[in-house]
Amino acid sequence: MHVLSRCLILLLGPLSAVLPAAEVHLSVAEPSGVARSSWPVTSGIPFGRGVLLNTNHLALSDAEGQPVPLQTESLAKWSDGSIRWLLLDFPVTVAANKSAQFRLRFDGNVQADAPAGPLAMPLSVGESEGVVDIDTGVMRLQVSKRRFRLLDRVWLDTNGDGEFSDEERITASQGAGIELNTPDGQVFRADSGPCQVTIEQRGPIRACLRIEGDHRGPSGKMFRFIVRLHAWRGQPYVKLHYTFINDNRRQLMTSIKSLDLVFSHRRIDGGQQGFLNGEASPGARVLQMDDRGYKINSDVTPGHAQGWGYLGDRRGGFAVGIREFWQNWPKSLEVVTQGNARQRVGQDNDATEPGPVDRGQLRVGILPEFPQGLYDGKPLREEAKLYYYLRGGVYSFKIGAARTHETWVRFSVGMPDRKRLGSFFEATEKPLLATCDPAYVRKTLAAGDLAVANRKATPHLGYDAWINEFLDCHLEDRREQRSFGMLNYGDWYWASNDSWGNLEYDMPRCFFAQYLRSGDRRFFDRAEQAARHYIDVDVAHEVNKQLLAYGGSYRMSRGSIWAHSVGHTGGYYGRWDGKKYHDLAKLGSSAPYQLGLSDLGHHWMGGEFDYYCLTGDRRALEVARMASDSVERLCPTAYTDHIRGIGWPLNMMLDAYDATADPKYLAAAKRQWEQLRDHWDPRKGFQVMLAFGHCNEKSPAKRCYGQNAYMLGLTLGGVVRYHQITGDPEVLAGLTAGVKQLIRECYSEKHKSFYLTSCTCLRDRPPPKVSATTFLAAFALAYESEITGNAEHRRILRESLKSGIAEGRREIVEGKWQGWSGAHSLCFRFATYALSVLEDDK
């Protein structure tokens, strides 16, 4: 599809020839080698503008035409109010490593099909003044608004009579909850004060509660928490997303000794039995020390522990597992049976638990306690990569840091089969996805004009083969760099800088786009890991006076984003006394990146909005909007010798507008464009005296004028998107002026590549063979040449991409990207949107 066609659709509304069908075909592939029975699917799917006005007439059927129970929710809308992304919840039964096919019908003649079979049992959510009650049909659970103790009140219908008696209660309140311990011996608990419980979803298939509160202790609060609890109709399991947020404004860096999720079992019938690491374990603790080894009690074993444990008796029990357990080391699981359970400080009795029942515990170490010295004494560069927040026997977090962990809890009647439990938790590692045909995704334009991937054909100049080779290279690099650990997992490491990349340049967007183009879930998996890291660790969720006193972070607010810093946020090495630096480490990163730097030229949020639209993850939306709001308040940003300080916020505002249709983001984008317009010369483009480093002349009197080409390229990508929405001819004129400037000042016809800046001091040297400018400017060149019909610009686009892709593939083979592979995601952030133009070239 031509870029011009896409522009016209966005401006004029839907064309019947684009999306005539009233159905969408979906495929659900089983990726883990584990057969699934009525397994929940929660996936977002796109719709074109004007196609789906509401969710009143939707029906889902399987390959045999049988109706499938369905729950829907509108996630994002087009500016005309029609649905852009729709969230689907439905159960799937599929054999191991096989696929199941479905058809979603939508038009005024469709009536929602009635659920059939065993899933017809109701899922109900009730709410009173102090309690929220969920009944899945086989399981009942209650959440207290006054004292939140995790899953302390859960019943299973063990005899199948449809009732939940006292004898069928599986969990206990005493001992249960969330415990945070500080190095000075204080204990802070989630149930020491009231919490806010919100019913976010209560459909026929799935319910979700959002629980927010503080860990409280004798001296006050320590870290805010958010828990999202998901339950499904007819299922005896739940999913928990537990997030801790360092909002301790008293300190720049806060030390924590441990943080545990504690689940208590209510023993009635016989002795309790526990499993750890797949084996019977009446009382033991497994600690995943790092990505290479774990220990059970004092026995050290190389490799990865199984990330789940079980506790129960002959009547029933529960198993708890952490998704991506070893990847988020350190982590622990501990089973304490019968009368040996730890008693919580100040824990009162629960009057609803009559009789002399024993309560064992299954303790999940989100921040497991570890001995001093375990992570100390490492070489500096290794410490700065892996152990910076684990020194001295405590955890250290900068103000505003957060982390979310996904935990699954499965309840069972009687003693469970260990192998089946292992298979269950193996299945939770990779959620089932409802995938649309890439050709359909492209027609909707909901994620942009994404040309369908084809690794064998040549229209895309080898791009699809290249990005697959890049993913393989990057995953191998991740293993070699050991890019794992609780604060690190999901990000990529920059070895020469001794710093984390903080997902530069929007790696989640790169991989989500390729997933949508190809249907290859490997790209979804890597993008999800990246997005979940970014919204927690790289975004500041709180600030304080100490943070704002430093020049590198003085403009930060809640939602600001850290640039590629040591330890992601900085603060682990060096200090600033207001006049000079002290105690800097001998690392590849300079002082600002050791203390922590936030820069508007390093703000992006596209991949996180993508994650929300593809999964319905409410936390992703909350954080993405918080970050976007922090930037919106600063628009227009300054026009400087680093034009990306306008370009990235412009792209960010348009990403927020696409996902929310909130006009304030479009208004902020307009202010960004007007800032560019006010500094635009129709003949020369966007001129500025180059910064030293972008020009080799130290003297300002001799400094070159022009632009940093790759920064201008990504900025023009934002200008393209603004023109697609507004159709303003002045915006197109500005785009054309910028494209001409790039070609005139930076393109080498001889080398078929772009220089990185307009500086002429070193033009005796060739430009990079894989030039950031080529790929960051590709979208702008593609769109501008298509709209204006400029064949010369199209030729330069094609020849520079062809040369750059060929060289990029060669460099991967030669190992030149190892040690910083993640940085090359910039090659794919904008270039993927240029591919559709190439399809029409001979």
VOGU-3710 file (C-alpha; in Angstrom, 3 decimals, decimal comma):
1> mhvlsrclil> 0,000/0,000/0,000  1,373/3,409/-0,931  2,251/5,853/1,825  0,032/8,328/-0,035  -2,914/5,940/0,315  -2,256/5,658/4,009  -2,222/9,431/4,347  -5,530/9,755/2,474  -7,180/7,104/4,653  -6,055/8,860/7,799
11> llgplsavlp> -7,349/12,195/6,532  -10,561/11,196/4,802  -11,727/8,184/6,780  -12,327/4,559/5,782  -12,406/3,273/2,242  -14,723/0,338/1,719  -12,195/-1,271/-0,618  -9,652/-1,447/2,180  -11,568/-3,529/4,723  -14,698/-5,025/3,196
21> aaevhlsvae> -14,845/-8,107/5,391  -16,854/-8,432/8,597  -14,630/-11,077/10,108  -11,064/-11,545/11,269  -9,218/-14,856/11,219  -7,098/-15,596/14,276  -4,468/-18,224/14,964  -3,357/-19,386/18,411  -0,115/-21,395/18,414  1,073/-23,446/21,390
31> psgvarsswp> 4,764/-22,494/21,875  5,897/-24,440/24,962  5,332/-28,092/24,119  2,545/-28,270/26,736  -1,027/-29,186/25,825  -3,485/-26,509/26,931  -7,037/-27,146/28,072  -9,387/-24,157/28,239  -6,293/-22,015/28,635  -6,932/-18,265/28,795
41> vtsgipfgrg> -5,986/-16,060/25,879  -5,818/-12,301/26,355  -4,768/-10,524/23,180  -5,330/-7,222/21,428  -6,194/-7,141/17,729  -6,372/-4,117/15,392  -9,208/-2,654/13,351  -9,206/-0,062/10,614  -10,690/3,373/11,024  -14,479/3,327/10,996
51> vllntnhlal> -14,778/-0,475/10,799  -15,832/-1,368/14,360  -17,964/1,231/16,108  -18,707/-0,731/19,286  -18,501/-4,217/20,827  -22,216/-5,025/20,673  -22,160/-7,454/17,743  -19,158/-9,737/18,066  -18,994/-13,522/18,000  -16,105/-15,967/18,050
61> sdaegqpvpl> -16,108/-19,491/16,627  -13,510/-22,224/16,278  -12,369/-24,043/13,131  -15,467/-26,295/13,234  -17,778/-23,319/13,533  -18,582/-23,977/17,187  -19,159/-20,886/19,340  -16,396/-19,904/21,766  -17,082/-17,823/24,905  -15,763/-14,303/24,401
71> qteslakwsd> -15,084/-11,197/26,456  -14,082/-7,940/24,774  -12,850/-4,501/25,711  -11,987/-1,450/23,631  -8,338/-0,534/24,241  -7,733/2,321/21,817  -9,850/4,329/19,421  -9,375/6,237/16,228  -10,038/9,975/16,278  -13,524/9,326/14,824
81> gsirwllldf> -14,414/7,194/17,865  -14,256/3,816/16,134  -12,233/1,043/17,773  -8,566/0,835/16,819  -7,467/-1,973/19,163  -9,824/-4,505/20,743  -8,913/-6,805/23,627  -10,174/-10,392/23,377  -10,440/-12,873/26,240  -11,383/-16,448/25,393
91> pvtvaanksa> -10,434/-20,034/26,367  -8,390/-22,239/24,056  -7,811/-25,969/23,984  -4,838/-26,840/21,803  -2,344/-29,709/21,616  1,345/-29,210/22,332  3,182/-27,418/19,516  -0,015/-27,184/17,463  -2,238/-24,294/16,403  -5,940/-23,583/16,755
101> qfrlrfdgnv> -7,868/-21,411/14,307  -10,691/-19,016/15,112  -12,987/-16,596/13,332  -14,175/-13,344/14,874  -17,337/-12,012/13,206  -18,540/-8,469/13,611  -21,481/-6,716/11,988  -25,006/-5,720/12,844  -26,382/-9,180/12,014  -24,112/-11,046/14,435
111> qadapagpla> -25,464/-12,044/17,821  -23,014/-12,967/20,525  -22,959/-16,757/20,853  -23,905/-18,198/24,204  -21,078/-19,928/26,080  -21,266/-23,699/25,881  -19,846/-26,594/27,824  -18,217/-26,607/31,256  -17,202/-22,950/31,013  -20,865/-21,938/31,303
121> mplsvgeseg> -20,412/-21,764/35,100  -20,598/-18,111/36,106  -17,711/-15,908/37,116  -19,040/-13,364/39,535  -17,481/-10,388/41,283  -19,168/-8,947/44,338  -18,207/-5,934/46,409  -19,136/-4,813/49,915  -17,783/-2,071/52,126  -14,713/-4,003/53,201
131> vvdidtgvmr> -14,342/-6,987/50,828  -14,275/-7,887/47,147  -15,413/-11,444/46,445  -14,624/-13,427/43,251  -16,291/-16,742/42,424  -14,880/-18,577/39,383  -17,251/-21,524/39,769  -14,593/-23,878/41,157  -12,785/-21,386/43,383  -13,762/-18,509/45,602
141> lqvskrrfrl> -11,444/-15,809/46,897  -11,903/-12,713/49,014  -9,738/-9,590/49,065  -9,925/-7,349/52,104  -9,779/-3,593/51,620  -8,670/-3,141/55,228  -5,910/-5,746/55,449  -4,550/-7,046/52,197  -2,821/-10,369/52,844  -2,477/-11,721/49,326
151> ldrvwldtng> -4,509/-14,893/48,805  -5,318/-15,513/52,449  -8,999/-16,366/51,937  -9,374/-18,918/49,139  -11,833/-21,817/48,947  -11,995/-24,722/46,502  -15,185/-26,610/45,746  -13,544/-29,913/46,621  -16,748/-31,983/46,573  -18,285/-30,365/43,487
161> dgefsdeeri> -21,522/-29,314/45,170  -21,275/-25,714/44,022  -20,830/-24,470/47,597  -17,788/-23,308/49,574  -17,786/-24,564/53,139  -15,336/-23,752/55,912  -13,714/-27,188/55,452  -12,988/-26,247/51,828  -10,904/-23,194/52,712  -7,364/-23,781/51,449
171> tasqgagiel> -5,424/-20,738/52,639  -4,994/-19,069/55,999  -4,726/-15,418/57,023  -2,206/-15,776/59,821  1,278/-15,501/58,417  0,120/-14,458/54,950  0,968/-11,187/53,285  3,791/-9,070/51,909  6,780/-8,412/54,162  9,490/-5,833/53,527
181> ntpdgqvfra> 12,494/-5,747/55,852  15,080/-2,981/56,111  18,697/-3,407/57,272  17,938/-1,771/60,626  15,519/-4,591/61,494  12,238/-2,824/60,772  9,385/-4,795/59,229  6,928/-3,133/56,852  3,765/-4,984/55,851  1,155/-4,475/53,172
191> dsgpcqvtie> -1,672/-5,321/55,616  -0,733/-2,730/58,232  -3,111/-0,223/56,718  -6,010/0,063/54,308  -5,550/-0,296/50,581  -7,479/0,842/47,546  -9,172/-2,006/45,653  -10,501/-1,260/42,177  -12,410/-3,711/39,995  -10,782/-3,026/36,629
201> qrgpiraclr> -12,516/-5,836/34,740  -15,457/-8,067/35,577  -16,444/-9,805/32,362  -17,874/-13,278/31,748  -14,389/-14,775/31,155  -11,907/-12,814/33,280  -11,907/-10,479/36,259  -9,065/-8,205/37,340  -8,610/-6,364/40,629  -6,135/-3,541/41,135
211> iegdhrgpsg> -4,917/-3,292/44,733  -2,760/-0,319/45,733  -1,303/0,565/49,094  1,860/1,041/51,122  4,116/-1,258/53,061  3,782/0,178/56,558  5,802/-0,222/59,742  6,414/1,462/63,093  8,280/4,376/61,506  5,831/4,971/58,654
221> kmfrfivrlh> 5,745/3,870/55,027  8,357/2,103/52,922  7,611/1,667/49,218  4,238/1,805/47,550  2,852/-1,394/46,020  0,387/-2,250/43,262  -1,037/-5,729/42,780  -3,161/-6,782/39,845  -5,032/-10,019/40,437  -6,512/-11,886/37,454
231> awrgqpyvkl> -9,013/-14,744/37,781  -10,773/-16,753/35,058  -14,114/-18,467/34,876  -13,964/-22,168/35,623  -10,276/-22,094/36,583  -8,590/-22,896/39,918  -5,688/-20,496/39,385  -4,896/-16,784/39,445  -2,193/-14,523/38,079  -0,669/-11,773/40,215
241> hytfindnrr> 1,365/-8,814/39,017  3,102/-7,411/42,098  4,903/-4,074/41,700  7,010/-2,325/44,328  7,797/1,356/43,809  10,512/3,256/45,663  8,702/6,420/46,685  10,852/6,926/49,802  11,570/10,614/49,274  13,720/10,842/52,401
251> qlmtsiksld> 16,709/9,326/50,587  18,253/9,335/47,120  19,201/5,664/47,530  17,203/3,304/49,764  18,515/0,022/51,182  16,269/-3,018/51,608  17,167/-6,278/53,323  14,394/-8,480/51,913  10,891/-8,522/50,476  8,753/-11,680/50,513
261> lvfshrridg> 5,308/-12,694/49,308  4,020/-15,104/51,929  1,232/-17,609/51,226  -0,204/-19,563/54,158  -1,796/-23,011/53,876  -4,607/-24,059/56,195  -3,857/-27,633/57,199  -6,773/-29,745/58,339  -6,287/-33,256/56,968  -2,994/-34,992/57,752
271> gqqgflngea> 0,575/-33,773/57,505  1,650/-31,097/55,070  3,893/-31,829/52,135  5,949/-29,432/50,073  7,736/-29,540/46,722  10,714/-27,458/45,663  12,608/-27,776/42,421  10,269/-30,610/41,431  11,143/-32,749/44,443  9,508/-33,451/47,796
281> spgarvlqmd> 10,730/-30,905/50,303  9,104/-30,736/53,745  11,183/-27,674/54,646  13,802/-26,084/52,403  14,794/-22,930/50,563  15,999/-22,573/46,997  17,918/-19,431/46,082  18,678/-18,575/42,467  21,931/-16,733/43,093  22,568/-15,561/39,526
291> drgykinsdv> 22,100/-16,714/35,943  24,623/-19,506/36,427  23,736/-21,244/39,656  21,370/-21,810/42,562  21,475/-23,458/45,943  19,008/-25,494/47,965  19,726/-24,764/51,584  23,554/-24,843/51,475  24,047/-27,083/48,431  25,147/-25,125/45,344
301> tpghaqgwgy> 24,172/-26,424/41,903  25,030/-24,930/38,503  22,116/-23,992/36,263  18,586/-22,802/36,847  16,179/-23,878/39,568  12,565/-24,596/38,759  10,728/-21,409/39,665  7,780/-22,924/41,501  6,955/-24,598/44,806  4,004/-26,441/46,328
311> lgdrrggfav> 2,476/-26,714/49,789  -0,564/-28,782/50,795  -2,055/-31,789/52,524  -4,367/-34,653/51,531  -7,293/-32,252/51,322  -5,619/-29,839/48,905  -3,074/-27,095/48,553  -1,491/-24,601/46,198  1,550/-24,159/44,001  3,205/-20,781/43,409
321> girefwqnwp> 5,565/-19,930/40,576  7,370/-16,816/39,371  7,454/-16,284/35,651  11,030/-15,844/34,371  12,341/-16,883/37,767  16,048/-17,342/37,062  16,204/-14,495/34,560  15,217/-12,106/37,382  17,753/-13,341/39,932  18,175/-13,194/42,854
331> kslevvtqgn> 14,982/-15,057/43,646  13,990/-17,599/46,258  11,261/-20,044/47,184  10,901/-21,496/50,657  8,549/-24,151/52,001  7,914/-24,204/55,753  5,518/-26,944/56,849  3,176/-27,403/59,791  4,149/-25,693/63,043  7,457/-24,351/61,761
341> arqrvgqdnd> 6,033/-21,379/59,876  7,538/-18,002/60,668  5,262/-15,851/62,830  4,907/-12,292/61,575  5,718/-9,472/63,942  2,543/-8,076/65,503  0,277/-10,453/63,600  -3,127/-10,754/65,236  -5,401/-13,745/65,204  -8,036/-14,186/62,519
351> atepgpvdrg> -11,385/-14,877/64,106  -12,607/-16,554/60,942  -10,202/-19,459/61,417  -11,619/-21,568/64,263  -9,873/-24,537/65,761  -6,276/-25,619/66,262  -5,216/-25,699/62,599  -1,554/-25,609/61,554  -0,462/-23,096/58,956  2,500/-23,817/56,773
361> qlrvgilpef> 3,975/-21,194/54,516  5,246/-20,905/50,996  7,482/-17,831/50,854  8,388/-16,217/47,546  11,518/-14,098/47,735  10,967/-11,146/45,419  14,007/-9,609/47,123  15,359/-12,664/48,922  17,623/-12,191/51,885  21,250/-13,069/51,124
371> pqglydgkpl> 24,460/-12,988/53,181  26,906/-10,127/53,045  29,801/-11,033/50,795  27,811/-13,102/48,308  28,013/-10,379/45,664  30,927/-8,357/47,035  34,539/-8,208/45,907  33,830/-8,568/42,191  35,970/-6,840/39,534  34,706/-3,289/39,050
381> reeaklyyyl> 33,391/-3,659/35,509  31,607/-6,909/36,388  30,181/-5,326/39,513  28,933/-2,292/37,579  27,136/-4,592/35,152  25,604/-7,213/37,443  26,032/-6,568/41,153  25,869/-2,771/41,591  22,571/-2,918/43,553  23,507/-6,006/45,609
391> rggvysfkig> 26,538/-4,886/47,591  27,013/-5,260/51,332  24,248/-7,805/51,817  21,437/-5,372/50,918  19,499/-4,138/47,899  19,952/-0,532/46,874  17,346/1,337/44,794  17,354/4,910/43,547  14,323/7,080/44,215  11,653/6,306/41,622
401> aarthetwvr> 12,788/2,776/40,767  10,153/0,052/40,488  9,886/-3,592/39,504  6,982/-5,866/38,612  6,969/-9,634/39,013  4,392/-11,995/37,547  3,337/-14,805/39,874  0,895/-17,628/39,177  -0,893/-19,526/41,949  -2,651/-22,799/41,198
411> fsvgmpdrkr> -4,946/-24,444/43,752  -5,637/-28,177/43,684  -7,745/-30,832/45,370  -5,835/-33,656/47,013  -2,134/-34,256/46,421  -1,132/-33,022/42,959  0,917/-34,678/40,262  4,349/-33,001/40,286  4,879/-33,506/36,577  1,577/-31,829/35,745
421> lgsffeatek> 2,429/-28,926/38,020  5,752/-28,550/36,269  3,987/-28,500/32,906  1,542/-25,871/34,162  4,299/-23,483/35,173  6,197/-24,192/31,997  3,077/-23,089/30,127  2,842/-19,843/32,087  6,266/-18,821/30,777  4,808/-18,150/27,336
431> pllatcdpay> 1,241/-16,846/27,174  -0,928/-17,900/24,267  -1,335/-15,151/21,674  -4,178/-14,583/19,245  -2,308/-13,614/16,092  -3,828/-11,916/13,048  -2,644/-12,473/9,514  0,031/-9,809/8,806  -1,775/-8,818/5,609  -4,867/-8,010/7,665
441> vrktlaagdl> -2,790/-6,062/10,219  -1,352/-3,983/7,419  -4,753/-3,156/5,944  -5,981/-1,783/9,267  -3,131/0,745/9,487  -3,654/0,619/13,267  0,093/0,176/13,791  1,137/2,094/10,682  1,744/0,885/7,142  3,657/-2,304/7,972
451> avanrkatph> 4,681/-4,145/4,827  4,168/-7,906/5,206  7,436/-9,653/6,038  8,974/-11,938/3,429  12,400/-13,412/4,107  12,667/-15,051/0,681  11,498/-12,300/-1,683  13,630/-9,282/-2,593  11,339/-6,211/-2,507  12,603/-5,262/0,938
461> lgydawinef> 16,294/-5,497/-0,012  16,967/-8,314/2,449  15,520/-6,403/5,399  13,540/-9,353/6,771  16,460/-11,746/6,616  18,573/-9,063/8,282  16,247/-8,396/11,220  16,006/-12,136/11,874  19,795/-12,363/11,842  19,872/-9,367/14,157
471> ldchledrre> 17,537/-11,055/16,647  19,696/-14,200/16,648  22,808/-12,079/17,125  21,205/-10,069/19,898  19,980/-13,110/21,857  23,428/-14,670/21,652  24,966/-11,381/22,757  22,559/-11,291/25,694  23,777/-14,695/26,824  27,417/-13,736/26,448
481> qrsfgmlnyg> 26,935/-10,416/28,236  24,857/-12,117/30,956  22,107/-9,516/30,555  19,989/-10,967/33,341  19,128/-10,022/36,883  16,124/-8,324/38,447  16,983/-4,748/37,439  18,675/-5,736/34,162  16,486/-8,332/32,494  14,852/-6,984/29,375
491> dwywasndsw> 17,510/-4,350/28,684  20,698/-4,642/26,600  24,252/-3,967/27,777  26,742/-1,544/26,258  30,038/-3,193/27,127  32,439/-0,429/26,070  30,455/2,145/28,100  29,952/-0,126/31,120  26,320/0,944/31,092  22,892/-0,351/30,237
501> gnleydmprc> 21,290/0,902/27,038  17,874/1,674/28,571  16,374/0,224/25,374  17,840/2,855/23,020  16,271/3,479/20,441  12,861/2,114/21,441  13,727/-1,552/21,007  10,231/-2,702/22,073  8,665/-0,803/19,156  11,175/-2,350/16,721
511> ffaqylrsgd> 10,332/-5,897/17,743  6,581/-5,453/18,204  6,420/-4,028/14,681  8,258/-7,057/13,317  5,931/-9,391/15,214  2,953/-7,704/13,589  4,623/-7,863/10,159  5,563/-11,527/10,434  3,533/-13,276/13,144  6,849/-14,573/14,568
521> rrffdraeqa> 6,338/-14,662/18,333  10,090/-14,586/19,037  9,881/-10,871/18,351  6,883/-10,504/20,657  8,681/-12,333/23,479  11,780/-10,138/23,283  9,698/-6,976/22,958  7,599/-7,904/25,990  10,697/-8,426/28,118  12,005/-5,052/27,010
531> arhyidvdva> 8,738/-3,198/27,583  8,262/-4,623/31,068  11,777/-3,609/32,049  11,434/-0,112/30,603  8,187/0,863/32,321  9,580/-0,151/35,723  13,302/0,552/35,820  14,062/3,183/33,186  11,113/5,432/34,065  11,309/7,498/37,253
541> hevnkqllay> 8,171/6,877/39,313  9,071/9,456/41,966  11,596/12,278/42,483  12,959/14,114/45,510  15,038/17,194/46,348  18,341/15,336/46,205  17,676/14,080/42,703  16,565/17,513/41,494  19,655/19,177/42,979  21,900/17,590/40,326
551> ggsyrmsrgs> 22,150/19,287/36,928  21,746/16,041/35,008  18,317/15,411/36,533  17,125/18,850/37,667  14,113/18,947/35,326  12,838/15,482/36,139  9,342/14,723/37,356  7,287/11,580/37,799  7,421/9,886/34,406  10,781/11,214/33,263
561> iwahsvghtg> 13,082/8,668/31,657  16,720/7,896/32,372  19,219/7,921/29,518  21,688/5,022/29,174  23,268/5,229/32,636  25,360/2,974/34,835  22,887/0,798/36,721  20,097/2,194/34,487  19,392/5,100/36,861  22,871/6,069/38,005
571> gyygrwdgkk> 23,573/6,824/41,654  25,684/3,783/42,418  29,037/5,428/41,723  30,285/8,992/42,182  28,690/12,050/43,735  28,312/15,757/43,062  28,763/18,377/45,784  27,331/21,244/43,769  30,717/22,258/42,381  32,603/19,155/41,370
581> yhdlaklgss> 32,456/15,373/41,125  33,894/12,954/43,665  34,468/9,189/43,893  33,872/8,451/40,223  34,525/4,873/39,147  36,986/4,003/36,397  34,311/3,002/33,928  33,607/3,675/30,278  30,747/6,054/31,101  31,437/9,658/32,027
591> apyqlglsdl> 30,367/11,366/35,251  26,799/12,345/34,240  25,999/8,760/33,269  27,446/7,460/36,531  25,286/9,790/38,597  22,276/9,415/36,306  21,224/11,595/33,375  17,768/12,336/32,014  17,619/13,949/28,563  14,604/14,661/26,358
601> ghhwmggefd> 16,628/13,331/23,431  16,343/9,916/25,091  12,592/9,731/25,676  10,437/7,236/23,780  7,315/5,297/24,647  6,069/3,722/21,397  6,837/0,132/22,357  5,085/0,478/25,703  1,899/1,726/24,052  2,253/-1,197/21,619
611> yycltgdrra> 2,506/-3,574/24,567  -0,717/-2,209/26,012  -2,545/-2,500/22,689  -1,364/-6,080/22,139  -1,986/-7,365/25,678  -4,296/-4,962/27,517  -1,646/-4,563/30,233  -3,049/-1,708/32,327  0,254/-0,936/34,019  1,866/-0,340/30,637
621> levarmasds> -0,831/2,213/29,845  -0,567/3,888/33,260  3,191/4,348/32,986  3,158/5,272/29,302  0,612/8,001/29,992  2,507/9,219/33,063  5,703/9,475/30,996  3,890/11,147/28,105  2,281/13,647/30,454  5,673/14,546/31,909
631> verlcptayt> 6,886/15,423/28,413  3,642/17,076/27,282  4,026/19,646/30,044  7,450/20,616/28,646  6,353/21,080/25,028  7,559/22,983/23,115  11,049/21,797/23,951  14,081/23,902/23,056  15,638/24,110/19,589  19,329/23,336/20,217
641> dhirgigwpl> 22,296/21,745/18,495  20,749/18,397/19,488  17,530/18,490/17,460  16,454/15,102/18,775  15,432/17,045/21,899  12,503/18,124/19,730  12,289/14,987/17,606  11,866/12,320/20,263  9,234/14,275/22,230  7,406/14,874/18,927
651> nmmldaydat> 7,364/11,137/18,206  6,376/10,419/21,802  3,394/12,775/21,684  2,191/11,155/18,468  2,580/7,661/19,952  0,473/8,792/22,912  -2,121/10,325/20,598  -2,340/7,143/18,498  -2,941/5,026/21,609  -5,313/7,326/23,486
661> adpkylaaak> -6,835/9,763/20,932  -6,343/12,403/23,652  -6,197/15,783/21,876  -3,731/17,233/24,375  -0,997/15,039/22,891  -1,776/16,224/19,378  -1,701/19,797/20,656  1,729/19,140/22,175  2,902/17,694/18,854  1,692/20,870/17,175
671> rqweqlrdhw> 3,806/22,955/19,551  6,819/20,802/18,684  6,195/21,318/14,960  5,804/25,059/15,457  9,156/25,148/17,224  10,724/23,475/14,206  8,864/25,768/11,809  10,153/28,843/13,612  13,747/27,704/12,952  13,238/26,488/9,408
681> dprkgfqvml> 14,863/28,024/6,366  12,989/26,917/3,211  16,250/26,846/1,242  18,696/25,545/3,836  16,495/23,441/6,092  17,088/23,302/9,842  20,406/25,021/10,427  22,378/25,281/13,643  26,012/25,678/14,623  27,146/22,114/15,233
691> afghcneksp> 28,158/21,067/18,728  31,790/20,171/19,298  31,946/16,465/18,656  29,477/16,831/15,810  32,112/19,110/14,272  35,801/18,623/15,017  36,608/22,331/15,257  36,858/23,366/18,903  36,665/27,057/18,108  33,095/28,299/17,608
701> akrcygqnay> 34,433/30,743/15,020  35,469/27,814/12,818  32,590/25,493/13,638  30,478/24,080/10,788  26,781/24,803/10,393  24,149/22,272/9,417  22,706/19,410/11,451  23,459/16,187/13,221  22,065/14,048/10,426  20,776/11,053/12,352
711> mlgltlggvv> 19,061/13,298/14,890  17,454/15,233/12,062  16,412/11,938/10,452  14,436/10,720/13,465  12,966/14,190/13,942  11,733/14,193/10,350  10,133/10,826/11,075  7,990/12,641/13,620  7,240/15,370/11,083  5,991/12,666/8,703
721> ryhqitgdpe> 3,577/11,362/11,291  2,327/14,846/12,108  1,654/15,475/8,429  -0,174/12,149/8,100  -2,607/13,319/10,773  -2,992/16,962/9,784  -2,307/17,082/6,044  -0,878/20,584/6,587  0,973/21,616/3,376  3,386/23,734/5,401
731> vlagltagvk> 4,432/20,619/7,322  5,091/18,820/4,033  7,184/21,761/2,838  9,232/21,576/6,031  9,681/17,862/5,572  10,894/18,325/2,018  13,351/21,019/3,128  14,746/18,680/5,775  15,084/15,766/3,354  16,872/17,964/0,816
741> qlirecysek> 19,201/19,187/3,575  20,087/15,624/4,550  20,881/14,681/0,970  22,708/17,889/0,130  24,873/18,055/3,249  25,336/14,430/4,255  24,788/11,945/1,412  27,795/10,359/-0,323  26,907/9,202/-3,813  30,203/7,356/-4,008
751> hksfyltsct> 29,594/5,310/-0,869  25,785/5,088/-1,034  25,662/6,142/2,587  25,080/9,186/4,788  27,557/10,966/7,022  26,448/11,410/10,616  26,658/15,209/10,552  26,998/18,111/8,134  30,595/18,710/9,264  32,979/18,901/6,277
761> clrdrpppkv> 36,199/18,706/8,301  36,688/14,976/7,786  35,140/14,420/4,389  38,332/12,762/3,214  37,043/9,785/5,174  34,064/7,690/4,057  30,784/7,730/5,975  29,879/4,694/8,090  28,932/1,698/5,987  26,012/1,088/8,332
771> sattflaafa> 25,001/4,673/8,959  22,485/5,586/11,645  21,356/8,401/9,367  20,390/5,999/6,587  18,006/4,067/8,793  16,666/6,797/11,068  15,870/8,984/8,039  14,451/6,171/5,883  10,820/6,762/6,852  11,106/10,461/6,057
781> layeseitgn> 12,711/9,828/2,666  10,147/7,167/1,795  7,133/9,260/2,689  8,423/12,496/1,170  9,427/10,858/-2,089  6,055/9,116/-2,339  3,992/12,215/-1,608  5,982/14,543/-3,868  6,833/11,989/-6,558  10,529/12,844/-6,269
791> aehrrilres> 12,210/9,938/-8,076  15,710/11,111/-7,129  14,914/10,998/-3,447  13,392/7,545/-3,944  16,573/6,361/-5,698  18,776/7,609/-2,863  16,531/5,910/-0,316  16,698/2,615/-2,161  20,436/2,666/-2,826  21,386/3,731/0,702
801> lksgiaegrr> 19,132/1,073/2,254  20,405/-1,616/-0,081  24,027/-0,790/0,762  23,379/-0,380/4,490  21,420/-3,629/4,827  24,081/-5,603/2,957  26,821/-4,163/5,155  24,757/-4,731/8,297  24,342/-8,393/7,472  28,060/-8,674/6,794
811> eivegkwqgw> 28,961/-7,044/10,106  26,742/-9,480/12,003  28,491/-12,417/10,360  31,868/-10,880/11,231  30,846/-10,460/14,901  31,159/-6,688/14,890  27,874/-6,183/16,725  28,716/-8,368/19,698  28,985/-6,460/22,959  26,585/-3,744/21,837
821> sgahslcfrf> 24,069/-5,447/19,593  21,129/-3,719/21,238  22,333/-0,323/20,052  21,630/-1,424/16,486  17,908/-1,498/17,115  18,061/2,062/15,787  18,446/0,495/12,325  14,893/-0,840/12,563  12,958/1,810/14,530  11,953/3,908/11,484
831> atyalsvled> 13,173/1,894/8,503  10,389/-0,678/8,824  7,874/2,011/7,832  9,809/2,726/4,620  9,479/-0,781/3,207  6,051/-0,350/1,646  7,430/2,270/-0,751  10,071/-0,141/-2,021  7,517/-2,756/-3,043  6,471/-0,741/-6,084
841> dk> 10,011/-0,223/-7,403  11,234/-2,304/-10,306
//
